[in-house]
Amino acid sequence: MLSQEFRDPRLEGVVITATKVSEDVSQAQVGFVLMGDDPGGIRAKVAGRRLDKLASMIRSRLAPRLGLRHAPELHFSLDANRDDLVRLDSLLREVGEELKAAPAPAPSAERKPGDAD
């Protein structure tokens, strides 16, 4: 939803990692990480401030999608596991690049029904 409906460069690379909704569904804690390089965490701070400013708009768009009369009040926070997630993302990208660079496997010599022995 963020990338499709809020085309804001300050939100580029934002990934929602967790949500925790209060029992009365009035409040929601939303964890996020920022993928990619972010020396000093400046981009994450900017993204967090932007998410806070967009919270009421996000909330109004979420309510009908969730089938709720009122969506919970959203509180965004940078996920503490960011480093682990960024490392995992990096490893998955490396594997993807290795798979792209690897030669295609040779076709198998499977026998088909009806083939002569």
N, C-alpha and C positions, 0 to 999 in steps of 0.2 A: 504494500500500500504506500509506504513512504516514497519509494523510488518512482512509482507510477503516478501518484497524485500530487506529490510535492517535489517538483523538479527544481530542487535547490542544491547548488553545488556544495553548500555547507553540510549537507546530509549525505554526500557521496561516501560510500563505504560503511555507512551505519548499518549494523545488523542487530536486530532485537534478539537477545539471548534468553531472556526469562521474564515471566510476569507472575506476580503474586497479587491476588485479589482478596480484599477483605471479605469476611463472611457476609456482611450486608451489601456487598457489591458496590460500595460507595467510593472506595479508594483502590488504586492499583499501583503497585511498584513495578516499573518496567526497566529491566536491565538492558544495556546495549554495549556494544563494542564498536570500535572503528577499525576496519581492516585497512592494511597498508601502513606505510611509514608515518609515524607521528612523533618526531623528536620533541621531547618536552611535554607531550600531551596537549599541545595547543589546539590542534584540530578537534580533539575529543571535547575540549572545553567549549569550543565554538559550537560544535554539533549539539552538545548538551543544552547550551543556552537556547539554540534554535528550536530544539525539541520542546523545551519548556514554553517557548512563545507560541508554538503551534499546538500545544496540548489541547486547548479547547476546540480547535478546528478538527484535530484528529479524533477527539472524543465524540464530536457531533457526527462524524462520518462512520465511526465504529458502531454507534447505538443501533442503527437499522440493520447493519450487517450481522450483529450479534442477536438481533431480535429483542433488544431491550428498549424500554421507554427512555431510560437514561443510562448512558455509559458511565463507568466509574471515573472519578477524577484521576488523572494520570500524573505520576511522579517519576521522572526519568533519572537514572543514575548509571554511571559508568560501571560496567561489570568488573568485579575484582579479578576474574579469571581471564582478562583480556590477553595477557601474555601467552597463556596456554593456548587460547583460541587462535591467536595470530601465528604461533608456532605450528599448530596443526594445519592451518590454512597454507602456510608456506610449504610444509611437507607434502600436502596433497597437490599443490601446484607443481612441485618438483617431480612427483610421481607421474603426473599428467604429462609433463614435458618429456620425461623419459619414455613413456609409452608412445608418444607421438614420434619420437626419434627412432624407436626400435623398429627393425624390419618386420614386415608382416609375416605371420607364420605360414609355412608351406601348406598347400591344400592337402588334406588327408586322403589316403588311398583306401577309402571305405568301399566295401563291396556293397553293391545294390542288389536287391532281390532280382533274380532272373539272370544275373551275370554268370557266365560260364566259369567252371573251376579250372 
